[in-house]
Amino acid sequence: MPRPPKPTSVLQLQGTARKDRHANRFDLEMPSEVLTQPEWLTGEGLAEWERHLQSPN
């Protein structure tokens, strides 16, 4: 199975975007809304939620 294409925004950040190849690409947009903690999340799940919010990835 082939590797999925990199989003155009990643190519632009890397400096590898080319007008002849990437100008008319349709990319799915990254969600821009801020995630909110579900009210039902408690205990270990809440600790994991907090850990992922602090992670740089």
N, CA, C and O atoms as a Tripos MOL2 file, in Angstrom:
@<TRIPOS>MOLECULE
protein
  228   227    57     0     0
PROTEIN
NO_CHARGES

@<TRIPOS>ATOM
      1 N           0.8470   -1.1660    0.0000 N.3       1 MET1
      2 CA          0.0000    0.0000    0.0000 C.3       1 MET1
      3 C           0.8970    1.2340    0.0000 C.2       1 MET1
      4 O           1.8490    1.3060    0.7770 O.2       1 MET1
      5 N           0.6030    2.2050   -0.8610 N.am      2 PRO2
      6 CA          1.4720    3.3890   -0.9350 C.3       2 PRO2
      7 C           1.2960    4.3210    0.2600 C.2       2 PRO2
      8 O           0.2630    4.3210    0.9300 O.2       2 PRO2
      9 N           2.3050    5.0880    0.4960 N.am      3 ARG3
     10 CA          2.2870    6.0840    1.5670 C.3       3 ARG3
     11 C           1.3300    7.2120    1.1870 C.2       3 ARG3
     12 O           1.3320    7.6430    0.0340 O.2       3 ARG3
     13 N           0.5060    7.7060    2.1260 N.am      4 PRO4
     14 CA         -0.4010    8.8170    1.7950 C.3       4 PRO4
     15 C           0.3920   10.1050    1.5460 C.2       4 PRO4
     16 O           1.4620   10.2960    2.1240 O.2       4 PRO4
     17 N          -0.1300   10.9850    0.6890 N.am      5 PRO5
     18 CA          0.5960   12.2220    0.3990 C.3       5 PRO5
     19 C           0.6450   13.1540    1.6000 C.2       5 PRO5
     20 O          -0.2740   13.1980    2.4180 O.2       5 PRO5
     21 N           1.7420   13.8980    1.6830 N.am      6 LYS6
     22 CA          1.8620   14.8930    2.7510 C.3       6 LYS6
     23 C           0.9170   16.0530    2.4570 C.2       6 LYS6
     24 O           0.7230   16.4090    1.2950 O.2       6 LYS6
     25 N           0.3320   16.6400    3.4830 N.am      7 PRO7
     26 CA         -0.5000   17.8250    3.2550 C.3       7 PRO7
     27 C           0.3430   18.9530    2.6600 C.2       7 PRO7
     28 O           1.5400   19.0580    2.9300 O.2       7 PRO7
     29 N          -0.2880   19.7810    1.8610 N.am      8 THR8
     30 CA          0.4060   20.8910    1.2110 C.3       8 THR8
     31 C           1.0360   21.8230    2.2360 C.2       8 THR8
     32 O           2.1200   22.3570    2.0010 O.2       8 THR8
     33 N           0.3680   22.0260    3.3770 N.am      9 SER9
     34 CA          0.9260   22.9110    4.4020 C.3       9 SER9
     35 C           2.2570   22.3770    4.9280 C.2       9 SER9
     36 O           3.1580   23.1580    5.2310 O.2       9 SER9
     37 N           2.3880   21.0550    5.0390 N.am     10 VAL10
     38 CA          3.6550   20.4610    5.4960 C.3      10 VAL10
     39 C           4.7290   20.6580    4.4360 C.2      10 VAL10
     40 O           5.8750   20.9750    4.7560 O.2      10 VAL10
     41 N           4.3580   20.4710    3.1780 N.am     11 LEU11
     42 CA          5.3290   20.6860    2.0980 C.3      11 LEU11
     43 C           5.8200   22.1280    2.0770 C.2      11 LEU11
     44 O           7.0010   22.3850    1.8410 O.2      11 LEU11
     45 N           4.9060   23.0730    2.3270 N.am     12 GLN12
     46 CA          5.2970   24.4820    2.3490 C.3      12 GLN12
     47 C           6.2380   24.7720    3.5090 C.2      12 GLN12
     48 O           7.1990   25.5240    3.3530 O.2      12 GLN12
     49 N           5.9720   24.1880    4.6580 N.am     13 LEU13
     50 CA          6.8560   24.3970    5.8120 C.3      13 LEU13
     51 C           8.2460   23.8180    5.5620 C.2      13 LEU13
     52 O           9.2470   24.3790    6.0070 O.2      13 LEU13
     53 N           8.3020   22.7000    4.8530 N.am     14 GLN14
     54 CA          9.5840   22.0640    4.5600 C.3      14 GLN14
     55 C          10.3090   22.7340    3.3980 C.2      14 GLN14
     56 O          11.4940   22.4880    3.1730 O.2      14 GLN14
     57 N           9.5910   23.5810    2.6620 N.am     15 GLY15
     58 CA         10.1960   24.2320    1.5120 C.3      15 GLY15
     59 C          10.2440   23.3520    0.2840 C.2      15 GLY15
     60 O          11.0180   23.6250   -0.6330 O.2      15 GLY15
     61 N           9.4310   22.2930    0.2380 N.am     16 THR16
     62 CA          9.4530   21.3630   -0.8860 C.3      16 THR16
     63 C           8.1950   21.4540   -1.7420 C.2      16 THR16
     64 O           8.0190   20.6450   -2.6530 O.2      16 THR16
     65 N           7.3210   22.4130   -1.4730 N.am     17 ALA17
     66 CA          6.1130   22.5810   -2.2810 C.3      17 ALA17
     67 C           6.4960   23.1300   -3.6520 C.2      17 ALA17
     68 O           7.3010   24.0550   -3.7580 O.2      17 ALA17
     69 N           5.9140   22.5530   -4.6930 N.am     18 ARG18
     70 CA          6.1880   22.9930   -6.0610 C.3      18 ARG18
     71 C           4.8830   23.3990   -6.7230 C.2      18 ARG18
     72 O           3.8800   22.6930   -6.6130 O.2      18 ARG18
     73 N           4.8910   24.5400   -7.4120 N.am     19 LYS19
     74 CA          3.6770   25.0420   -8.0580 C.3      19 LYS19
     75 C           3.1730   24.0790   -9.1240 C.2      19 LYS19
     76 O           1.9640   23.9160   -9.2870 O.2      19 LYS19
     77 N           4.0900   23.4380   -9.8550 N.am     20 ASP20
     78 CA          3.6650   22.5430  -10.9280 C.3      20 ASP20
     79 C           3.0580   21.2410  -10.3980 C.2      20 ASP20
     80 O           2.2980   20.5860  -11.1100 O.2      20 ASP20
     81 N           3.3770   20.8630   -9.1760 N.am     21 ARG21
     82 CA          2.8300   19.6230   -8.6170 C.3      21 ARG21
     83 C           1.7410   19.8460   -7.5730 C.2      21 ARG21
     84 O           0.7820   19.0770   -7.5040 O.2      21 ARG21
     85 N           1.8810   20.8810   -6.7700 N.am     22 HIS22
     86 CA          1.0330   21.0170   -5.5890 C.3      22 HIS22
     87 C           0.0730   22.1920   -5.6110 C.2      22 HIS22
     88 O          -0.6260   22.4170   -4.6230 O.2      22 HIS22
     89 N           0.0110   22.9530   -6.7030 N.am     23 ALA23
     90 CA         -0.8170   24.1610   -6.7270 C.3      23 ALA23
     91 C          -2.3100   23.8450   -6.6600 C.2      23 ALA23
     92 O          -3.0520   24.5710   -5.9970 O.2      23 ALA23
     93 N          -2.7630   22.8060   -7.3110 N.am     24 ASN24
     94 CA         -4.1920   22.5180   -7.3970 C.3      24 ASN24
     95 C          -4.6120   21.3220   -6.5430 C.2      24 ASN24
     96 O          -5.6250   20.6860   -6.8340 O.2      24 ASN24
     97 N          -3.8660   21.0150   -5.5180 N.am     25 ARG25
     98 CA         -4.2010   19.8730   -4.6630 C.3      25 ARG25
     99 C          -5.3530   20.2020   -3.7350 C.2      25 ARG25
    100 O          -5.5110   21.3380   -3.2880 O.2      25 ARG25
    101 N          -6.1400   19.2030   -3.4580 N.am     26 PHE26
    102 CA         -7.2190   19.3290   -2.4800 C.3      26 PHE26
    103 C          -6.7560   18.6230   -1.2170 C.2      26 PHE26
    104 O          -6.5790   17.4050   -1.2080 O.2      26 PHE26
    105 N          -6.5610   19.3840   -0.1560 N.am     27 ASP27
    106 CA         -6.1450   18.8120    1.1230 C.3      27 ASP27
    107 C          -7.2870   18.9200    2.1180 C.2      27 ASP27
    108 O          -8.0650   19.8740    2.0900 O.2      27 ASP27
    109 N          -7.3780   17.9470    2.9830 N.am     28 LEU28
    110 CA         -8.3210   18.0640    4.0850 C.3      28 LEU28
    111 C          -7.7500   19.0590    5.0700 C.2      28 LEU28
    112 O          -6.5640   19.0090    5.3940 O.2      28 LEU28
    113 N          -8.5740   19.9510    5.5410 N.am     29 GLU29
    114 CA         -8.1190   20.9620    6.4890 C.3      29 GLU29
    115 C          -7.9750   20.3680    7.8780 C.2      29 GLU29
    116 O          -8.7600   19.5150    8.2930 O.2      29 GLU29
    117 N          -6.9750   20.8260    8.5760 N.am     30 MET30
    118 CA         -6.7960   20.4130    9.9610 C.3      30 MET30
    119 C          -7.8600   21.1200   10.7950 C.2      30 MET30
    120 O          -8.1620   22.2870   10.5470 O.2      30 MET30
    121 N          -8.4290   20.4330   11.7730 N.am     31 PRO31
    122 CA         -9.4320   21.1000   12.6120 C.3      31 PRO31
    123 C          -8.7980   22.2620   13.3650 C.2      31 PRO31
    124 O          -7.7270   22.1240   13.9560 O.2      31 PRO31
    125 N          -9.4660   23.3970   13.3350 N.am     32 SER32
    126 CA         -8.9030   24.5730   13.9820 C.3      32 SER32
    127 C          -9.5670   24.8630   15.3260 C.2      32 SER32
    128 O          -9.1080   25.7290   16.0720 O.2      32 SER32
    129 N         -10.6400   24.1440   15.6370 N.am     33 GLU33
    130 CA        -11.3040   24.4040   16.9070 C.3      33 GLU33
    131 C         -10.4940   23.8410   18.0760 C.2      33 GLU33
    132 O          -9.7410   22.8780   17.9230 O.2      33 GLU33
    133 N         -10.6590   24.4410   19.2030 N.am     34 VAL34
    134 CA         -9.9720   23.9970   20.4020 C.3      34 VAL34
    135 C         -10.7770   22.8490   21.0110 C.2      34 VAL34
    136 O         -11.9920   22.9440   21.1830 O.2      34 VAL34
    137 N         -10.0880   21.7880   21.3240 N.am     35 LEU35
    138 CA        -10.7710   20.6430   21.9260 C.3      35 LEU35
    139 C         -11.1050   20.9390   23.3790 C.2      35 LEU35
    140 O         -10.3040   21.5220   24.1100 O.2      35 LEU35
    141 N         -12.2900   20.5320   23.7830 N.am     36 THR36
    142 CA        -12.6880   20.7100   25.1760 C.3      36 THR36
    143 C         -12.8140   19.3480   25.8370 C.2      36 THR36
    144 O         -13.1770   18.3610   25.1970 O.2      36 THR36
    145 N         -12.5200   19.3110   27.0790 N.am     37 GLN37
    146 CA        -12.5560   18.0650   27.8440 C.3      37 GLN37
    147 C         -14.0010   17.5900   27.9900 C.2      37 GLN37
    148 O         -14.8670   18.3760   28.3740 O.2      37 GLN37
    149 N         -14.2740   16.3200   27.6920 N.am     38 PRO38
    150 CA        -15.6140   15.7880   27.9150 C.3      38 PRO38
    151 C         -15.9410   15.7940   29.4060 C.2      38 PRO38
    152 O         -15.0830   15.4940   30.2360 O.2      38 PRO38
    153 N         -17.1720   16.1330   29.7360 N.am     39 GLU39
    154 CA        -17.5760   16.2110   31.1470 C.3      39 GLU39
    155 C         -17.5170   14.8630   31.8420 C.2      39 GLU39
    156 O         -17.2730   14.7980   33.0460 O.2      39 GLU39
    157 N         -17.7380   13.7840   31.0960 N.am     40 TRP40
    158 CA        -17.7920   12.4580   31.6960 C.3      40 TRP40
    159 C         -16.4090   11.8650   31.9510 C.2      40 TRP40
    160 O         -16.3100   10.7970   32.5570 O.2      40 TRP40
    161 N         -15.3550   12.5150   31.5140 N.am     41 LEU41
    162 CA        -14.0020   11.9830   31.6420 C.3      41 LEU41
    163 C         -13.4800   12.1720   33.0680 C.2      41 LEU41
    164 O         -13.4600   13.2910   33.5820 O.2      41 LEU41
    165 N         -13.0610   11.0860   33.6980 N.am     42 THR42
    166 CA        -12.5420   11.1440   35.0680 C.3      42 THR42
    167 C         -11.3570   10.1970   35.2250 C.2      42 THR42
    168 O         -11.0760    9.3760   34.3510 O.2      42 THR42
    169 N         -10.6850   10.3250   36.3300 N.am     43 GLY43
    170 CA         -9.6240    9.3860   36.7210 C.3      43 GLY43
    171 C          -8.4920    9.2810   35.7340 C.2      43 GLY43
    172 O          -7.9000   10.2810   35.3300 O.2      43 GLY43
    173 N          -8.1950    8.0390   35.3450 N.am     44 GLU44
    174 CA         -7.0710    7.7640   34.4620 C.3      44 GLU44
    175 C          -7.2730    8.3990   33.0850 C.2      44 GLU44
    176 O          -6.3150    8.8710   32.4720 O.2      44 GLU44
    177 N          -8.5040    8.4120   32.6020 N.am     45 GLY45
    178 CA         -8.7940    9.0390   31.3170 C.3      45 GLY45
    179 C          -8.5130   10.5270   31.3460 C.2      45 GLY45
    180 O          -7.9870   11.0790   30.3800 O.2      45 GLY45
    181 N          -8.8580   11.1800   32.4440 N.am     46 LEU46
    182 CA         -8.6010   12.6130   32.5990 C.3      46 LEU46
    183 C          -7.0950   12.8870   32.6480 C.2      46 LEU46
    184 O          -6.6150   13.8600   32.0680 O.2      46 LEU46
    185 N          -6.3650   12.0280   33.3400 N.am     47 ALA47
    186 CA         -4.9110   12.1850   33.4080 C.3      47 ALA47
    187 C          -4.2900   12.0530   32.0100 C.2      47 ALA47
    188 O          -3.3700   12.7970   31.6720 O.2      47 ALA47
    189 N          -4.7890   11.1110   31.1950 N.am     48 GLU48
    190 CA         -4.3000   10.9230   29.8310 C.3      48 GLU48
    191 C          -4.6470   12.1310   28.9740 C.2      48 GLU48
    192 O          -3.8300   12.5710   28.1650 O.2      48 GLU48
    193 N          -5.8500   12.6720   29.1410 N.am     49 TRP49
    194 CA         -6.2780   13.8680   28.4130 C.3      49 TRP49
    195 C          -5.3010   15.0180   28.6880 C.2      49 TRP49
    196 O          -4.8420   15.6840   27.7600 O.2      49 TRP49
    197 N          -4.9910   15.2420   29.9520 N.am     50 GLU50
    198 CA         -4.0720   16.3110   30.3320 C.3      50 GLU50
    199 C          -2.6770   16.0700   29.7620 C.2      50 GLU50
    200 O          -2.0090   17.0060   29.3220 O.2      50 GLU50
    201 N          -2.2400   14.8090   29.7730 N.am     51 ARG51
    202 CA         -0.9080   14.4790   29.2610 C.3      51 ARG51
    203 C          -0.8260   14.7810   27.7670 C.2      51 ARG51
    204 O           0.1840   15.3100   27.3030 O.2      51 ARG51
    205 N          -1.8570   14.4570   27.0170 N.am     52 HIS52
    206 CA         -1.8430   14.6980   25.5790 C.3      52 HIS52
    207 C          -1.9340   16.1850   25.2500 C.2      52 HIS52
    208 O          -1.3920   16.6330   24.2400 O.2      52 HIS52
    209 N          -2.6120   16.9460   26.0930 N.am     53 LEU53
    210 CA         -2.6830   18.3850   25.8520 C.3      53 LEU53
    211 C          -1.3260   19.0480   26.0330 C.2      53 LEU53
    212 O          -1.0290   20.0550   25.3890 O.2      53 LEU53
    213 N          -0.5060   18.4820   26.9100 N.am     54 GLN54
    214 CA          0.8070   19.0670   27.1850 C.3      54 GLN54
    215 C           1.8740   18.5720   26.2210 C.2      54 GLN54
    216 O           2.9500   19.1630   26.1360 O.2      54 GLN54
    217 N           1.5930   17.4920   25.4930 N.am     55 SER55
    218 CA          2.5990   16.9210   24.6100 C.3      55 SER55
    219 C           2.7660   17.7980   23.3660 C.2      55 SER55
    220 O           1.7770   18.3280   22.8610 O.2      55 SER55
    221 N           3.9930   17.9630   22.8610 N.am     56 PRO56
    222 CA          4.2450   18.8040   21.6910 C.3      56 PRO56
    223 C           3.7830   18.1620   20.3860 C.2      56 PRO56
    224 O           3.6660   18.8670   19.3840 O.2      56 PRO56
    225 N           3.5180   16.8730   20.3530 N.am     57 ASN57
    226 CA          3.1200   16.1960   19.1170 C.3      57 ASN57
    227 C           1.6630   16.1780   18.9770 C.2      57 ASN57
    228 O           1.1440   15.6480   17.9950 O.2      57 ASN57
@<TRIPOS>BOND
     1     1     2 1
     2     2     3 1
     3     3     4 2
     4     3     5 am
     5     5     6 1
     6     6     7 1
     7     7     8 2
     8     7     9 am
     9     9    10 1
    10    10    11 1
    11    11    12 2
    12    11    13 am
    13    13    14 1
    14    14    15 1
    15    15    16 2
    16    15    17 am
    17    17    18 1
    18    18    19 1
    19    19    20 2
    20    19    21 am
    21    21    22 1
    22    22    23 1
    23    23    24 2
    24    23    25 am
    25    25    26 1
    26    26    27 1
    27    27    28 2
    28    27    29 am
    29    29    30 1
    30    30    31 1
    31    31    32 2
    32    31    33 am
    33    33    34 1
    34    34    35 1
    35    35    36 2
    36    35    37 am
    37    37    38 1
    38    38    39 1
    39    39    40 2
    40    39    41 am
    41    41    42 1
    42    42    43 1
    43    43    44 2
    44    43    45 am
    45    45    46 1
    46    46    47 1
    47    47    48 2
    48    47    49 am
    49    49    50 1
    50    50    51 1
    51    51    52 2
    52    51    53 am
    53    53    54 1
    54    54    55 1
    55    55    56 2
    56    55    57 am
    57    57    58 1
    58    58    59 1
    59    59    60 2
    60    59    61 am
    61    61    62 1
    62    62    63 1
    63    63    64 2
    64    63    65 am
    65    65    66 1
    66    66    67 1
    67    67    68 2
    68    67    69 am
    69    69    70 1
    70    70    71 1
    71    71    72 2
    72    71    73 am
    73    73    74 1
    74    74    75 1
    75    75    76 2
    76    75    77 am
    77    77    78 1
    78    78    79 1
    79    79    80 2
    80    79    81 am
    81    81    82 1
    82    82    83 1
    83    83    84 2
    84    83    85 am
    85    85    86 1
    86    86    87 1
    87    87    88 2
    88    87    89 am
    89    89    90 1
    90    90    91 1
    91    91    92 2
    92    91    93 am
    93    93    94 1
    94    94    95 1
    95    95    96 2
    96    95    97 am
    97    97    98 1
    98    98    99 1
    99    99   100 2
   100    99   101 am
   101   101   102 1
   102   102   103 1
   103   103   104 2
   104   103   105 am
   105   105   106 1
   106   106   107 1
   107   107   108 2
   108   107   109 am
   109   109   110 1
   110   110   111 1
   111   111   112 2
   112   111   113 am
   113   113   114 1
   114   114   115 1
   115   115   116 2
   116   115   117 am
   117   117   118 1
   118   118   119 1
   119   119   120 2
   120   119   121 am
   121   121   122 1
   122   122   123 1
   123   123   124 2
   124   123   125 am
   125   125   126 1
   126   126   127 1
   127   127   128 2
   128   127   129 am
   129   129   130 1
   130   130   131 1
   131   131   132 2
   132   131   133 am
   133   133   134 1
   134   134   135 1
   135   135   136 2
   136   135   137 am
   137   137   138 1
   138   138   139 1
   139   139   140 2
   140   139   141 am
   141   141   142 1
   142   142   143 1
   143   143   144 2
   144   143   145 am
   145   145   146 1
   146   146   147 1
   147   147   148 2
   148   147   149 am
   149   149   150 1
   150   150   151 1
   151   151   152 2
   152   151   153 am
   153   153   154 1
   154   154   155 1
   155   155   156 2
   156   155   157 am
   157   157   158 1
   158   158   159 1
   159   159   160 2
   160   159   161 am
   161   161   162 1
   162   162   163 1
   163   163   164 2
   164   163   165 am
   165   165   166 1
   166   166   167 1
   167   167   168 2
   168   167   169 am
   169   169   170 1
   170   170   171 1
   171   171   172 2
   172   171   173 am
   173   173   174 1
   174   174   175 1
   175   175   176 2
   176   175   177 am
   177   177   178 1
   178   178   179 1
   179   179   180 2
   180   179   181 am
   181   181   182 1
   182   182   183 1
   183   183   184 2
   184   183   185 am
   185   185   186 1
   186   186   187 1
   187   187   188 2
   188   187   189 am
   189   189   190 1
   190   190   191 1
   191   191   192 2
   192   191   193 am
   193   193   194 1
   194   194   195 1
   195   195   196 2
   196   195   197 am
   197   197   198 1
   198   198   199 1
   199   199   200 2
   200   199   201 am
   201   201   202 1
   202   202   203 1
   203   203   204 2
   204   203   205 am
   205   205   206 1
   206   206   207 1
   207   207   208 2
   208   207   209 am
   209   209   210 1
   210   210   211 1
   211   211   212 2
   212   211   213 am
   213   213   214 1
   214   214   215 1
   215   215   216 2
   216   215   217 am
   217   217   218 1
   218   218   219 1
   219   219   220 2
   220   219   221 am
   221   221   222 1
   222   222   223 1
   223   223   224 2
   224   223   225 am
   225   225   226 1
   226   226   227 1
   227   227   228 2
@<TRIPOS>SUBSTRUCTURE
     1 MET1         2 RESIDUE 1 A MET
     2 PRO2         6 RESIDUE 1 A PRO
     3 ARG3        10 RESIDUE 1 A ARG
     4 PRO4        14 RESIDUE 1 A PRO
     5 PRO5        18 RESIDUE 1 A PRO
     6 LYS6        22 RESIDUE 1 A LYS
     7 PRO7        26 RESIDUE 1 A PRO
     8 THR8        30 RESIDUE 1 A THR
     9 SER9        34 RESIDUE 1 A SER
    10 VAL10       38 RESIDUE 1 A VAL
    11 LEU11       42 RESIDUE 1 A LEU
    12 GLN12       46 RESIDUE 1 A GLN
    13 LEU13       50 RESIDUE 1 A LEU
    14 GLN14       54 RESIDUE 1 A GLN
    15 GLY15       58 RESIDUE 1 A GLY
    16 THR16       62 RESIDUE 1 A THR
    17 ALA17       66 RESIDUE 1 A ALA
    18 ARG18       70 RESIDUE 1 A ARG
    19 LYS19       74 RESIDUE 1 A LYS
    20 ASP20       78 RESIDUE 1 A ASP
    21 ARG21       82 RESIDUE 1 A ARG
    22 HIS22       86 RESIDUE 1 A HIS
    23 ALA23       90 RESIDUE 1 A ALA
    24 ASN24       94 RESIDUE 1 A ASN
    25 ARG25       98 RESIDUE 1 A ARG
    26 PHE26      102 RESIDUE 1 A PHE
    27 ASP27      106 RESIDUE 1 A ASP
    28 LEU28      110 RESIDUE 1 A LEU
    29 GLU29      114 RESIDUE 1 A GLU
    30 MET30      118 RESIDUE 1 A MET
    31 PRO31      122 RESIDUE 1 A PRO
    32 SER32      126 RESIDUE 1 A SER
    33 GLU33      130 RESIDUE 1 A GLU
    34 VAL34      134 RESIDUE 1 A VAL
    35 LEU35      138 RESIDUE 1 A LEU
    36 THR36      142 RESIDUE 1 A THR
    37 GLN37      146 RESIDUE 1 A GLN
    38 PRO38      150 RESIDUE 1 A PRO
    39 GLU39      154 RESIDUE 1 A GLU
    40 TRP40      158 RESIDUE 1 A TRP
    41 LEU41      162 RESIDUE 1 A LEU
    42 THR42      166 RESIDUE 1 A THR
    43 GLY43      170 RESIDUE 1 A GLY
    44 GLU44      174 RESIDUE 1 A GLU
    45 GLY45      178 RESIDUE 1 A GLY
    46 LEU46      182 RESIDUE 1 A LEU
    47 ALA47      186 RESIDUE 1 A ALA
    48 GLU48      190 RESIDUE 1 A GLU
    49 TRP49      194 RESIDUE 1 A TRP
    50 GLU50      198 RESIDUE 1 A GLU
    51 ARG51      202 RESIDUE 1 A ARG
    52 HIS52      206 RESIDUE 1 A HIS
    53 LEU53      210 RESIDUE 1 A LEU
    54 GLN54      214 RESIDUE 1 A GLN
    55 SER55      218 RESIDUE 1 A SER
    56 PRO56      222 RESIDUE 1 A PRO
    57 ASN57      226 RESIDUE 1 A ASN
